[in-house]
Amino acid sequence: MHEISLCYSTLELIEQQARQHGAHKVTGVWLEIGARSYIEESALRFCFESVCQQTLAEGCELHVAVRAARAWCWECSAMVEISRHGAGCPQCGSYNLRIDEGGSLQLKQLAVE
């Protein structure tokens, strides 16, 4: 389960940004995960709540959006969007894909007090 280490890293960034802007509490966090990131959203939510205990982000509302991955299909020579891990090319069905983006976790926004 790599979600726990991702949550610790994300929390470091959240706390750094909150302190940099003079915040005393983080009330909301918006994350974006790529469809091909191998991140299980339910595990991410569980780990995030756990690592935020006794921090500036304890009790904050977590918002998670999943962004489609972009990939090049070697079979039909098309740039396509893949909406979930394990999906093939939506045009030809091939799994011979080069993933260009969509495998990341990004901190998009914070709400602070």
N, CA, C and O of each residue as an XYZ file, in Angstrom:
452
protein
N       0.847     -1.177      0.000
C       0.000      0.000      0.000
C       0.891      1.238      0.000
O       1.434      1.614      1.039
N       1.042      1.870     -1.158
C       1.877      3.061     -1.253
C       1.095      4.335     -0.943
O       1.674      5.419     -0.881
N      -0.207      4.211     -0.750
C      -1.025      5.385     -0.441
C      -0.573      6.068      0.844
O      -0.643      7.294      0.941
N      -0.116      5.309      1.824
C       0.306      5.919      3.091
C       1.510      6.830      2.889
O       1.551      7.928      3.444
N       2.490      6.391      2.103
C       3.663      7.244      1.862
C       3.285      8.455      1.022
O       3.840      9.536      1.221
N       2.354      8.297      0.090
C       1.876      9.439     -0.691
C       1.176     10.451      0.209
O       1.326     11.659      0.028
N       0.421      9.961      1.164
C      -0.286     10.852      2.081
C       0.682     11.611      2.979
O       0.484     12.800      3.228
N       1.715     10.951      3.465
C       2.717     11.646      4.281
C       3.406     12.735      3.479
O       3.605     13.843      3.979
N       3.770     12.435      2.250
C       4.424     13.432      1.387
C       3.487     14.596      1.094
O       3.897     15.757      1.115
N       2.234     14.278      0.821
C       1.243     15.314      0.540
C       1.004     16.174      1.766
O       0.880     17.393      1.655
N       0.938     15.550      2.934
C       0.738     16.296      4.173
C       1.896     17.267      4.423
O       1.671     18.389      4.877
N       3.109     16.855      4.136
C       4.255     17.759      4.279
C       4.059     19.015      3.441
O       4.277     20.131      3.913
N       3.647     18.822      2.203
C       3.408     19.945      1.299
C       2.253     20.812      1.791
O       2.336     22.040      1.743
N       1.189     20.189      2.258
C       0.028     20.914      2.776
C       0.433     21.782      3.963
O       0.093     22.964      4.016
N       1.149     21.204      4.902
C       1.561     21.963      6.085
C       2.534     23.077      5.716
O       2.459     24.176      6.266
N       3.428     22.802      4.804
C       4.381     23.827      4.355
C       3.635     25.013      3.747
O       3.921     26.164      4.078
N       2.694     24.740      2.870
C       1.930     25.810      2.226
C       1.057     26.555      3.231
O       0.963     27.781      3.181
N       0.425     25.830      4.132
C      -0.434     26.461      5.138
C       0.372     27.401      6.027
O      -0.048     28.531      6.277
N       1.507     26.950      6.498
C       2.343     27.798      7.368
C       2.892     29.005      6.607
O       2.971     30.111      7.143
N       3.265     28.775      5.365
C       3.806     29.847      4.533
C       2.779     30.981      4.361
O       3.153     32.142      4.192
N       1.504     30.638      4.406
C       0.448     31.632      4.238
C      -0.208     32.021      5.566
O      -1.268     32.647      5.582
N       0.426     31.647      6.670
C      -0.038     32.061      7.987
C      -1.311     31.388      8.463
O      -2.010     31.928      9.321
N      -1.620     30.238      7.931
C      -2.842     29.535      8.311
C      -2.655     28.791      9.631
O      -1.560     28.334      9.960
N      -3.744     28.684     10.368
C      -3.736     27.937     11.621
C      -4.437     26.598     11.489
O      -4.260     25.703     12.316
N      -5.245     26.471     10.424
C      -6.000     25.241     10.215
C      -6.283     25.077      8.726
O      -6.587     26.037      8.019
N      -6.174     23.837      8.278
C      -6.555     23.493      6.912
C      -7.953     22.887      6.980
O      -8.181     21.916      7.701
N      -8.882     23.462      6.229
C     -10.274     22.990      6.272
C     -10.674     22.172      5.048
O     -11.656     21.431      5.087
N      -9.917     22.305      3.969
C     -10.244     21.552      2.757
C      -9.009     21.307      1.914
O      -8.130     22.163      1.816
N      -8.949     20.136      1.309
C      -7.841     19.760      0.438
C      -8.432     19.161     -0.834
O      -9.285     18.275     -0.782
N      -7.967     19.655     -1.966
C      -8.391     19.133     -3.262
C      -7.205     18.445     -3.922
O      -6.183     19.071     -4.203
N      -7.360     17.146     -4.164
C      -6.331     16.350     -4.824
C      -6.855     15.861     -6.165
O      -8.055     15.661     -6.352
N      -5.927     15.674     -7.090
C      -6.261     15.089     -8.383
C      -5.368     13.878     -8.586
O      -4.144     13.977     -8.501
N      -5.988     12.733     -8.855
C      -5.211     11.524     -9.107
C      -5.418     11.101    -10.555
O      -6.524     11.175    -11.091
N      -4.349     10.666    -11.162
C      -4.426     10.193    -12.533
C      -5.073      8.820    -12.594
O      -4.906      8.004    -11.686
N      -5.802      8.571    -13.655
C      -6.506      7.296    -13.813
C      -5.550      6.112    -13.857
O      -5.952      4.987    -13.558
N      -4.299      6.342    -14.222
C      -3.306      5.270    -14.294
C      -2.252      5.397    -13.193
O      -1.106      4.989    -13.379
N      -2.634      5.956    -12.062
C      -1.679      6.215    -10.984
C      -1.504      5.058    -10.016
O      -0.638      5.115     -9.143
N      -2.303      4.013    -10.152
C      -2.280      2.881     -9.223
C      -2.629      3.305     -7.802
O      -2.212      2.659     -6.841
N      -3.390      4.383     -7.665
C      -3.828      4.853     -6.357
C      -5.280      4.437     -6.169
O      -6.145      4.764     -6.982
N      -5.530      3.719     -5.100
C      -6.893      3.295     -4.768
C      -7.516      4.407     -3.934
O      -7.037      4.711     -2.842
N      -8.585      5.015     -4.449
C      -9.170      6.183     -3.781
C      -9.611      5.897     -2.350
O      -9.385      6.725     -1.467
N     -10.230      4.755     -2.099
C     -10.689      4.463     -0.732
C      -9.498      4.313      0.219
O      -9.570      4.755      1.365
N      -8.410      3.700     -0.239
C      -7.203      3.579      0.588
C      -6.577      4.944      0.817
O      -6.094      5.234      1.912
N      -6.585      5.785     -0.215
C      -6.057      7.143     -0.089
C      -6.827      7.921      0.967
O      -6.228      8.590      1.809
N      -8.139      7.837      0.925
C      -8.971      8.551      1.894
C      -8.712      8.058      3.328
O      -8.596      8.861      4.254
N      -8.623      6.748      3.498
C      -8.360      6.172      4.819
C      -6.997      6.633      5.339
O      -6.884      7.073      6.483
N      -5.975      6.532      4.508
C      -4.616      6.916      4.916
C      -4.524      8.409      5.192
O      -3.864      8.828      6.143
N      -5.183      9.210      4.363
C      -5.129     10.656      4.538
C      -5.703     11.061      5.889
O      -5.113     11.864      6.612
N      -6.851     10.502      6.219
C      -7.464     10.806      7.518
C      -6.532     10.414      8.656
O      -6.413     11.133      9.648
N      -5.885      9.291      8.509
C      -4.983      8.784      9.542
C      -3.751      9.677      9.718
O      -3.399     10.025     10.845
N      -3.094     10.047      8.619
C      -1.862     10.836      8.736
C      -2.134     12.282      9.148
O      -1.234     12.966      9.634
N      -3.359     12.748      8.958
C      -3.684     14.134      9.313
C      -3.993     14.329     10.794
O      -4.119     15.465     11.251
N      -4.115     13.255     11.541
C      -4.411     13.383     12.967
C      -3.316     14.180     13.660
O      -2.126     13.966     13.431
N      -3.747     15.107     14.515
C      -2.867     15.971     15.299
C      -1.966     16.838     14.420
O      -0.816     17.101     14.772
N      -2.496     17.282     13.272
C      -1.785     18.205     12.385
C      -2.708     19.372     12.055
O      -3.857     19.402     12.497
N      -2.214     20.323     11.287
C      -3.034     21.451     10.844
C      -4.218     20.997      9.981
O      -5.213     21.711      9.857
N      -4.100     19.823      9.396
C      -5.129     19.328      8.476
C      -6.110     18.350      9.117
O      -6.954     17.780      8.426
N      -6.007     18.152     10.424
C      -6.917     17.205     11.069
C      -8.366     17.640     10.880
O      -8.727     18.788     11.138
N      -9.189     16.695     10.423
C     -10.608     16.954     10.231
C     -10.960     17.709      8.961
O     -12.127     18.034      8.744
N      -9.989     17.990      8.129
C     -10.288     18.729      6.902
C     -11.089     17.860      5.931
O     -11.069     16.632      6.010
N     -11.780     18.515      5.031
C     -12.571     17.809      4.022
C     -11.667     17.503      2.825
O     -11.018     18.393      2.276
N     -11.638     16.239      2.438
C     -10.804     15.813      1.319
C     -11.664     15.659      0.072
O     -12.665     14.943      0.081
N     -11.268     16.332     -0.990
C     -11.938     16.249     -2.287
C     -10.971     15.572     -3.254
O      -9.824     15.999     -3.391
N     -11.430     14.529     -3.917
C     -10.572     13.785     -4.841
C     -11.229     13.762     -6.216
O     -12.386     13.367     -6.364
N     -10.473     14.188     -7.208
C     -10.927     14.112     -8.602
C      -9.986     13.172     -9.345
O      -8.777     13.168     -9.111
N     -10.552     12.387    -10.231
C      -9.751     11.473    -11.046
C      -9.645     12.071    -12.440
O     -10.652     12.378    -13.079
N      -8.415     12.229    -12.900
C      -8.145     12.792    -14.227
C      -7.803     11.657    -15.180
O      -6.999     10.782    -14.857
N      -8.410     11.677    -16.341
C      -8.130     10.658    -17.350
C      -6.657     10.720    -17.751
O      -6.048     11.790    -17.778
N      -6.107      9.564    -18.058
C      -4.723      9.493    -18.532
C      -4.694      9.749    -20.038
O      -5.644      9.435    -20.755
N      -3.610     10.311    -20.492
C      -3.406     10.478    -21.935
C      -2.357      9.470    -22.366
O      -1.333      9.281    -21.709
N      -2.643      8.829    -23.489
C      -1.741      7.778    -23.965
C      -1.682      7.789    -25.493
O      -2.621      8.207    -26.169
N      -0.561      7.320    -26.007
C      -0.387      7.137    -27.446
C      -0.600      5.657    -27.738
O       0.035      4.796    -27.129
N      -1.494      5.372    -28.672
C      -1.757      3.992    -29.059
C      -0.861      3.635    -30.243
O      -0.919      4.265    -31.299
N      -0.037      2.618    -30.044
C       0.886      2.192    -31.091
C       0.171      1.475    -32.228
O       0.698      1.400    -33.338
N      -1.008      0.955    -31.972
C      -1.739      0.207    -33.005
C      -2.485      1.121    -33.971
O      -2.403      0.930    -35.184
N      -3.212      2.112    -33.453
C      -4.008      2.975    -34.335
C      -3.431      4.381    -34.475
O      -4.028      5.241    -35.123
N      -2.260      4.611    -33.860
C      -1.543      5.903    -33.964
C      -2.394      7.090    -33.524
O      -2.381      8.144    -34.159
N      -3.120      6.913    -32.452
C      -3.966      7.993    -31.937
C      -3.570      8.349    -30.512
O      -3.164      7.489    -29.731
N      -3.696      9.643    -30.183
C      -3.562     10.094    -28.807
C      -4.947      9.948    -28.193
O      -5.911     10.532    -28.688
N      -5.052      9.169    -27.112
C      -6.355      8.845    -26.528
C      -6.361      9.129    -25.029
O      -5.311      9.284    -24.405
N      -7.551      9.192    -24.474
C      -7.710      9.325    -23.028
C      -8.167      7.994    -22.462
O      -9.075      7.353    -22.991
N      -7.520      7.587    -21.371
C      -7.838      6.337    -20.682
C      -8.439      6.718    -19.339
O      -7.811      7.431    -18.557
N      -9.649      6.247    -19.067
C     -10.356      6.695    -17.875
C     -10.109      5.845    -16.635
O     -10.477      6.245    -15.530
N      -9.490      4.676    -16.802
C      -9.230      3.842    -15.624
C      -8.034      2.935    -15.896
O      -7.687      2.655    -17.043
N      -7.429      2.495    -14.823
C      -6.296      1.579    -14.931
C      -6.766      0.265    -15.570
O      -7.830     -0.250    -15.228
N      -5.979     -0.260    -16.480
C      -6.301     -1.534    -17.106
C      -7.139     -1.415    -18.361
O      -7.421     -2.420    -19.013
N      -7.544     -0.198    -18.713
C      -8.349     -0.009    -19.916
C      -7.461      0.024    -21.153
O      -6.313      0.465    -21.101
N      -8.002     -0.440    -22.243
C      -7.306     -0.385    -23.524
C      -7.664      0.878    -24.286
O      -8.377      1.749    -23.788
N      -7.157      0.955    -25.491
C      -7.440      2.095    -26.362
C      -8.945      2.148    -26.645
O      -9.527      1.144    -27.055
N      -9.576      3.296    -26.433
C     -11.013      3.384    -26.689
C     -11.364      3.347    -28.178
O     -12.526      3.164    -28.541
N     -10.358      3.521    -29.037
C     -10.635      3.510    -30.477
C     -10.479      2.127    -31.098
O     -11.294      1.710    -31.921
N      -9.417      1.416    -30.694
C      -9.165      0.122    -31.348
C      -9.113     -1.052    -30.376
O      -9.082     -2.204    -30.809
N      -9.103     -0.782    -29.067
C      -9.089     -1.846    -28.074
C      -7.706     -2.370    -27.710
O      -7.586     -3.224    -26.831
N      -6.670     -1.881    -28.359
C      -5.305     -2.344    -28.095
C      -4.835     -1.934    -26.697
O      -5.253     -0.910    -26.157
N      -3.963     -2.755    -26.133
C      -3.326     -2.424    -24.853
C      -1.884     -1.995    -25.067
O      -1.131     -1.832    -24.107
N      -1.506     -1.815    -26.301
C      -0.153     -1.394    -26.660
C      -0.104      0.135    -26.611
O      -0.129      0.809    -27.641
N      -0.034      0.662    -25.383
C      -0.136      2.094    -25.152
C       1.127      2.647    -24.503
O       1.779      1.971    -23.707
N       1.456      3.866    -24.849
C       2.522      4.601    -24.153
C       1.824      5.705    -23.360
O       1.270      6.641    -23.936
N       1.858      5.585    -22.063
C       1.183      6.551    -21.195
C       2.037      7.818    -21.119
O       3.210      7.768    -20.749
N       1.437      8.940    -21.470
C       2.149     10.219    -21.438
C       1.856     11.011    -20.176
O       2.724     11.727    -19.676
N       0.665     10.891    -19.666
C       0.309     11.558    -18.413
C      -0.886     10.851    -17.803
O      -1.598     10.113    -18.483
N      -1.097     11.077    -16.532
C      -2.233     10.454    -15.849
C      -1.813      9.454    -14.794
O      -2.631      8.673    -14.309
N      -0.533      9.477    -14.437
C      -0.048      8.562    -13.426
C       0.415      9.270    -12.171
O       1.311      8.789    -11.477
N      -0.191     10.414    -11.873
C       0.322     11.216    -10.764
C      -0.745     11.559     -9.742
O      -1.939     11.345     -9.952
N      -0.273     12.095     -8.639
C      -1.121     12.660     -7.595
C      -0.715     14.113     -7.484
O       0.469     14.411     -7.322
N      -1.681     15.036     -7.568
C      -1.380     16.451     -7.493
C      -2.254     17.130     -6.452
O      -3.450     16.859     -6.339
N      -1.627     18.013     -5.700
C      -2.345     18.877     -4.774
C      -2.809     20.073     -5.582
O      -1.987     20.832     -6.095
N      -4.122     20.250     -5.701
C      -4.666     21.299     -6.559
C      -5.048     22.563     -5.788
O      -4.868     23.673     -6.289
N      -5.578     22.397     -4.565
C      -6.094     23.560     -3.840
C      -6.191     23.248     -2.348
O      -6.377     22.100     -1.945
N      -6.062     24.295     -1.546
C      -6.251     24.207     -0.090
C      -7.226     25.266      0.356
O      -7.262     26.359     -0.208
N      -8.013     24.955      1.357
C      -8.834     25.946      2.052
C      -8.284     26.013      3.469
O      -8.126     24.989      4.134
N      -7.994     27.224      3.925
C      -7.364     27.408      5.234
C      -8.061     28.499      6.035
O      -8.779     29.342      5.497
N      -7.820     28.450      7.343
C      -8.302     29.516      8.236
C      -7.095     30.185      8.855
O      -7.244     31.116      9.646
